[in-house]
Amino acid sequence: MTSWWGGKVRQTLRHLTGRVSAAERAELASWLAPAQLELFDRMHPADQRHGLDVLAALRADGHTAPDLLLAGLLHDASKGRSTRLWHRVAWSLGERYGEGVRAGFARFPGFGAAFARIGTHPEDSARLALEAGCPPATAELIRHQAAPRDPVLGEALRLADEAS
C-alpha cells in the first residue's frame, strides 16, 4: 500500500506531466456524445489525464457499465482550469491535517474561491454531466464519489479514483 505522501507525490507528478494523446482523444470521440466531449475538453489537462486514468483502472477491473465509465471520466469536470496545483496541495493538506490548515491557506488571495470549487465539485460535476447529456445514474455516481451510495459501481469509482 502506498503511503499518503507517496500517493500525493505521484498525483503531483501526474498533474505536472499529464497530457491527453491524439489517439486517446479520438477514442473518446468515438463513444462520447458531442456535449460530453466538449465537457471533457473544458477540463484542466490534469483532470482530463486523471479521468482517463480512472477510466482505464475501471476497465482493467472488468467494468463495462457505461454510466460508471462516464462517471470515471468526468467526475472532476467542475474543478476548472483556474484551480491550480497549489490550491489542490493546500486542500489535500487540510484534509490530512485538519480544517485549521485549510482555513490558514484560505486567507491567501484566490484560495477561498478555489476551495469552494473543490468542495462543491462532486455536485457541480454531476450537474455539468447532466447538462452534457449523461444519464442520471452517471450523475449520481459522480455526486456521491467520496461516499458511494451504490456499493458496487460507486465503490468501484471511489477505489479507481483513489488509485489513479
Backbone bond lengths (Angstrom), bond angles and torsions (degrees), N, CA, C in turn:
res aa  C-N    CA-C-N  psi(-1)  N-CA   C-N-CA  omega(-1)  CA-C   N-CA-C  phi
1 M - - - 1.453 - - 1.529 109.03 -
2 T 1.312 116.47 134.47 1.452 122.54 -179.15 1.524 109.33 -76.44
3 S 1.324 116.47 141.34 1.457 120.50 176.04 1.529 109.50 -67.90
4 W 1.316 115.51 161.97 1.461 120.42 177.84 1.527 109.53 -58.78
5 W 1.337 116.99 -47.19 1.455 120.83 -179.54 1.522 111.27 -63.92
6 G 1.324 116.89 -40.66 1.462 120.05 178.53 1.521 111.62 -61.10
7 G 1.319 115.71 -42.21 1.460 120.05 177.45 1.513 112.44 -64.06
8 K 1.322 116.39 -39.53 1.469 120.06 -179.96 1.532 111.43 -69.72
9 V 1.321 117.00 -36.75 1.471 119.71 176.04 1.528 109.55 -63.88
10 R 1.338 116.79 -43.94 1.458 121.13 177.60 1.532 110.85 -59.99
11 Q 1.337 117.02 -43.73 1.464 120.72 178.17 1.524 111.32 -62.53
12 T 1.325 116.47 -40.26 1.458 120.46 -179.97 1.530 110.84 -63.87
13 L 1.314 116.01 -44.74 1.464 119.22 178.60 1.525 110.99 -62.59
14 R 1.311 117.03 -40.81 1.472 119.80 177.30 1.516 111.01 -65.36
15 H 1.339 115.94 -36.01 1.463 119.30 178.34 1.524 110.46 -62.47
16 L 1.312 115.58 -41.64 1.464 120.54 -177.11 1.517 113.18 -75.60
17 T 1.315 117.84 -29.09 1.467 120.77 -173.32 1.527 113.83 -113.43
18 G 1.324 117.74 -8.60 1.460 120.65 -173.85 1.514 113.45 -64.76
19 R 1.295 115.04 130.06 1.461 122.28 177.51 1.526 108.45 -139.05
20 V 1.315 115.25 164.29 1.460 122.26 175.56 1.519 107.10 -114.22
21 S 1.310 116.08 123.85 1.458 119.47 -179.57 1.527 110.35 -76.28
22 A 1.306 115.10 161.68 1.470 120.51 176.86 1.522 110.34 -61.44
23 A 1.324 117.01 -37.01 1.465 120.48 178.93 1.526 111.35 -66.07
24 E 1.330 116.64 -40.16 1.470 119.61 178.39 1.523 110.67 -65.10
25 R 1.323 116.56 -42.77 1.462 119.14 179.99 1.525 110.75 -65.46
26 A 1.324 117.15 -40.08 1.466 120.69 177.92 1.525 110.64 -62.41
27 E 1.332 116.80 -39.71 1.463 120.21 178.54 1.528 110.21 -63.76
28 L 1.340 116.69 -40.52 1.467 119.81 177.24 1.526 110.72 -63.16
29 A 1.324 116.55 -41.17 1.466 120.55 -179.32 1.517 111.68 -62.84
30 S 1.320 116.96 -21.50 1.467 119.96 -179.47 1.525 112.91 -78.72
31 W 1.335 118.59 -16.61 1.472 118.49 -178.95 1.522 115.06 -131.29
32 L 1.321 118.47 -10.88 1.459 120.20 176.32 1.529 110.14 -90.30
33 A 1.318 115.27 147.56 1.462 120.36 170.55 1.528 107.65 -68.73
34 P 1.332 118.22 154.47 1.470 120.09 -178.95 1.535 113.53 -53.07
35 A 1.319 118.74 -41.39 1.468 120.89 -179.82 1.527 111.29 -67.50
36 Q 1.322 117.28 -33.21 1.463 120.78 177.72 1.525 110.32 -69.98
37 L 1.323 116.90 -41.11 1.455 120.69 177.44 1.533 110.17 -65.34
38 E 1.321 117.20 -37.98 1.465 120.99 176.81 1.535 110.31 -63.14
39 L 1.333 117.31 -41.53 1.461 120.92 176.81 1.532 110.12 -61.20
40 F 1.315 117.21 -45.51 1.461 121.33 177.23 1.530 110.35 -58.30
41 D 1.323 116.86 -44.86 1.464 121.42 -178.35 1.528 112.74 -63.86
42 R 1.324 117.72 -26.35 1.474 121.07 179.35 1.529 112.39 -80.46
43 M 1.320 117.51 -12.14 1.456 121.25 -178.19 1.531 110.73 -72.14
44 H 1.318 115.95 154.67 1.466 121.98 173.30 1.533 107.75 -59.11
45 P 1.321 119.40 141.40 1.472 120.27 179.95 1.531 113.67 -53.14
46 A 1.317 117.32 -37.06 1.471 119.39 178.46 1.524 111.07 -66.17
47 D 1.334 117.39 -36.88 1.462 120.48 177.80 1.529 111.02 -72.46
48 Q 1.329 116.57 -33.37 1.464 119.27 173.71 1.525 110.18 -61.60
49 R 1.326 116.65 -48.86 1.465 121.64 -179.84 1.527 110.43 -60.42
50 H 1.338 115.48 -44.22 1.461 119.69 179.04 1.526 110.68 -62.07
51 G 1.325 117.31 -43.79 1.461 120.35 177.90 1.519 111.99 -59.90
52 L 1.328 116.95 -41.97 1.464 120.70 176.85 1.529 111.38 -64.89
53 D 1.326 116.66 -37.58 1.469 120.19 178.42 1.530 111.01 -67.89
54 V 1.333 117.31 -40.26 1.467 120.81 176.40 1.529 109.89 -64.09
55 L 1.322 116.44 -43.94 1.462 121.45 176.60 1.529 110.77 -57.44
56 A 1.315 117.39 -45.92 1.472 121.40 179.53 1.524 111.02 -63.72
57 A 1.328 117.28 -40.04 1.471 120.46 178.71 1.524 110.59 -64.57
58 L 1.312 116.96 -41.39 1.469 120.27 178.36 1.531 110.79 -63.13
59 R 1.319 115.87 -45.73 1.467 119.48 178.56 1.526 111.26 -63.60
60 A 1.327 117.38 -39.76 1.471 121.26 179.36 1.528 111.12 -63.09
61 D 1.331 116.31 -29.41 1.465 120.93 177.44 1.526 112.21 -84.40
62 G 1.330 116.50 4.09 1.462 120.67 175.59 1.511 115.43 90.37
63 H 1.314 117.82 8.77 1.470 120.21 -179.61 1.520 110.48 -80.35
64 T 1.333 114.89 135.34 1.461 120.83 179.84 1.531 112.98 -129.57
65 A 1.325 117.33 -2.86 1.466 120.64 -177.77 1.523 109.91 -61.86
66 P 1.327 117.80 120.17 1.469 120.26 -177.72 1.527 113.52 -56.32
67 D 1.332 117.81 -38.23 1.467 120.12 179.70 1.521 110.88 -60.45
68 L 1.322 116.43 -42.70 1.462 121.37 -179.51 1.531 110.99 -68.68
69 L 1.320 117.15 -42.96 1.461 119.99 -179.15 1.527 111.31 -63.63
70 L 1.318 116.93 -41.53 1.470 120.36 176.05 1.528 110.69 -63.17
71 A 1.320 116.80 -42.67 1.469 120.72 179.45 1.519 110.32 -62.12
72 G 1.321 117.07 -42.37 1.459 119.99 178.80 1.515 112.01 -60.87
73 L 1.307 116.65 -40.19 1.459 121.09 -178.16 1.524 112.55 -71.91
74 L 1.327 117.52 -38.98 1.466 121.58 -167.96 1.531 114.54 -110.37
75 H 1.328 118.62 8.05 1.466 120.35 -171.57 1.530 114.47 -64.36
76 D 1.314 119.17 -17.72 1.467 122.01 178.74 1.531 112.12 -112.14
77 A 1.313 117.33 22.20 1.466 121.59 -171.96 1.521 114.21 -58.61
78 S 1.304 118.13 -28.94 1.471 118.77 -173.74 1.519 114.47 -93.23
79 K 1.312 118.58 -0.39 1.473 118.57 -179.49 1.527 111.21 -63.26
80 G 1.295 116.74 -32.30 1.455 121.09 172.23 1.514 114.78 80.04
81 R 1.304 114.44 161.88 1.460 121.79 -178.31 1.520 112.68 -74.86
82 S 1.330 118.05 -16.90 1.470 119.65 -179.22 1.529 112.87 -89.54
83 T 1.322 117.76 -3.01 1.460 120.53 173.50 1.519 106.45 -85.76
84 R 1.313 115.15 105.81 1.462 122.07 -172.27 1.523 111.90 -88.55
85 L 1.306 114.12 170.52 1.465 120.71 -179.86 1.524 111.16 -57.18
86 W 1.340 118.18 -44.14 1.461 120.10 -177.50 1.524 111.76 -65.03
87 H 1.349 117.98 -31.17 1.471 120.34 174.72 1.525 110.11 -65.75
88 R 1.314 115.77 -42.35 1.467 120.78 -178.13 1.531 110.91 -67.36
89 V 1.326 116.14 -39.87 1.470 120.28 178.13 1.525 109.56 -63.71
90 A 1.327 116.65 -47.47 1.461 120.29 -179.13 1.531 110.79 -61.96
91 W 1.327 117.80 -40.83 1.469 121.86 177.75 1.528 109.86 -60.50
92 S 1.314 116.68 -47.02 1.467 120.75 -179.74 1.526 111.82 -62.64
93 L 1.334 116.91 -40.44 1.465 119.95 177.22 1.529 110.63 -62.69
94 G 1.325 115.61 -37.84 1.466 119.47 176.31 1.517 112.22 -65.17
95 E 1.329 116.47 -39.92 1.472 119.71 176.41 1.520 110.58 -62.47
96 R 1.298 115.80 -40.46 1.464 121.27 -175.58 1.530 112.67 -76.23
97 Y 1.344 116.12 -43.48 1.455 120.01 -169.74 1.529 114.92 -111.58
98 G 1.311 116.88 0.77 1.456 119.24 173.40 1.515 114.58 115.50
99 E 1.310 113.03 159.77 1.461 121.42 -175.94 1.529 112.43 -61.27
100 G 1.325 117.53 -28.14 1.465 120.02 178.62 1.519 112.44 -60.32
101 V 1.319 116.24 -36.62 1.470 120.72 177.60 1.519 109.61 -64.08
102 R 1.322 115.72 -47.37 1.465 119.80 -179.90 1.522 110.32 -64.04
103 A 1.317 117.87 -41.43 1.464 121.02 179.39 1.527 110.78 -61.74
104 G 1.322 116.88 -37.55 1.458 119.98 177.52 1.516 111.72 -63.69
105 F 1.310 116.77 -45.70 1.462 120.18 178.86 1.528 111.59 -66.47
106 A 1.327 116.67 -32.95 1.471 120.76 -176.59 1.530 112.31 -61.98
107 R 1.314 116.97 -16.57 1.466 120.58 178.82 1.533 112.16 -74.43
108 F 1.322 116.75 -19.32 1.464 120.30 179.99 1.525 110.44 -77.46
109 P 1.334 117.47 145.85 1.467 120.42 -179.38 1.531 112.09 -55.50
110 G 1.314 115.78 132.96 1.457 122.61 176.48 1.516 115.40 86.48
111 F 1.325 117.18 -18.73 1.457 119.34 -176.50 1.529 112.11 -72.24
112 G 1.327 116.83 -37.87 1.467 119.22 -179.67 1.515 111.68 -60.14
113 A 1.328 116.61 -45.65 1.466 120.52 179.81 1.529 110.91 -65.81
114 A 1.338 116.54 -41.20 1.468 119.79 178.83 1.525 110.39 -64.67
115 F 1.330 117.18 -41.63 1.463 120.03 178.93 1.526 110.75 -64.26
116 A 1.319 116.84 -36.24 1.468 119.67 177.02 1.529 110.16 -62.90
117 R 1.340 116.85 -43.24 1.472 120.01 178.18 1.525 111.09 -62.66
118 I 1.326 116.03 -45.84 1.467 119.02 -179.06 1.524 110.05 -64.21
119 G 1.319 116.73 -42.28 1.461 120.49 -176.99 1.506 114.42 -65.87
120 T 1.324 117.11 -31.05 1.468 120.24 -178.63 1.526 112.59 -104.16
121 H 1.339 116.93 6.92 1.467 117.85 -173.17 1.527 114.46 -62.32
122 P 1.322 122.08 -31.95 1.469 117.31 177.85 1.535 112.20 -61.72
123 E 1.317 117.01 -47.39 1.468 120.33 179.59 1.528 110.78 -66.70
124 D 1.325 116.34 -44.60 1.465 120.17 -178.66 1.524 111.98 -66.40
125 S 1.325 117.00 -39.37 1.466 120.56 178.01 1.528 110.44 -66.72
126 A 1.329 117.14 -37.00 1.468 120.73 176.75 1.527 110.37 -62.35
127 R 1.330 116.29 -43.15 1.469 120.42 178.55 1.531 110.87 -62.85
128 L 1.329 116.58 -45.19 1.468 119.91 178.82 1.528 111.38 -62.24
129 A 1.319 116.78 -38.57 1.469 120.35 178.27 1.527 110.41 -62.71
130 L 1.322 116.99 -43.66 1.470 120.00 177.06 1.521 111.04 -61.52
131 E 1.328 115.89 -44.39 1.470 120.22 179.02 1.522 111.69 -62.07
132 A 1.331 117.28 -27.28 1.470 121.70 179.14 1.522 111.81 -88.15
133 G 1.319 116.91 6.09 1.465 120.13 175.83 1.511 115.66 91.58
134 C 1.319 117.86 11.22 1.466 119.94 176.31 1.529 108.88 -72.44
135 P 1.315 116.91 150.23 1.468 120.18 178.60 1.531 111.70 -66.32
136 P 1.336 117.14 155.32 1.466 120.51 176.99 1.530 113.02 -55.28
137 A 1.322 118.16 -33.44 1.467 120.09 179.57 1.530 111.12 -64.08
138 T 1.322 117.35 -35.84 1.468 121.21 176.01 1.519 109.82 -64.32
139 A 1.327 115.93 -45.58 1.463 120.15 179.76 1.528 111.01 -61.43
140 E 1.321 117.96 -39.40 1.467 120.64 179.25 1.527 111.50 -65.04
141 L 1.320 116.85 -39.68 1.467 119.65 176.52 1.528 110.64 -62.49
142 I 1.317 116.80 -42.28 1.464 121.48 179.09 1.528 110.00 -65.65
143 R 1.323 116.11 -46.64 1.471 121.60 -176.67 1.528 111.76 -58.19
144 H 1.313 116.56 -35.56 1.473 121.16 -175.33 1.525 111.64 -111.05
145 Q 1.328 116.80 32.28 1.462 121.28 -175.35 1.517 113.51 -61.53
146 A 1.310 118.85 -34.36 1.468 121.05 -177.40 1.524 112.41 -83.85
147 A 1.326 116.86 -29.41 1.468 122.18 179.95 1.531 107.42 -134.99
148 P 1.329 116.56 78.55 1.461 120.80 -171.98 1.523 113.98 -58.89
149 R 1.311 114.39 139.72 1.465 121.04 172.34 1.520 110.77 -91.56
150 D 1.331 115.71 -29.43 1.463 120.72 177.31 1.525 107.37 -88.29
151 P 1.353 117.15 114.44 1.465 119.27 -174.21 1.531 114.07 -68.71
152 V 1.308 117.90 -16.66 1.468 120.21 -179.68 1.528 110.01 -102.42
153 L 1.332 116.60 -67.08 1.468 119.51 -175.60 1.528 111.87 -70.58
154 G 1.317 116.97 -42.61 1.461 119.96 179.21 1.513 112.06 -63.13
155 E 1.319 116.21 -41.69 1.461 119.91 178.80 1.516 110.67 -67.94
156 A 1.321 117.69 -36.32 1.463 121.24 176.30 1.526 110.02 -61.50
157 L 1.321 117.50 -42.44 1.468 120.88 178.11 1.519 110.31 -63.86
158 R 1.315 117.38 -45.78 1.472 120.99 -178.89 1.538 110.72 -59.63
159 L 1.319 116.25 -45.55 1.460 120.07 -178.47 1.522 111.73 -66.83
160 A 1.337 117.15 -42.37 1.467 120.01 179.20 1.525 110.74 -66.45
161 D 1.318 117.16 -35.81 1.461 121.31 177.76 1.518 110.39 -64.93
162 E 1.316 117.00 -45.54 1.467 120.91 -179.97 1.521 111.81 -65.34
163 A 1.317 116.71 -34.20 1.469 120.79 -176.08 1.524 113.00 -81.28
164 S 1.319 117.06 -15.98 1.472 120.21 -172.52 1.503 113.45 -103.15
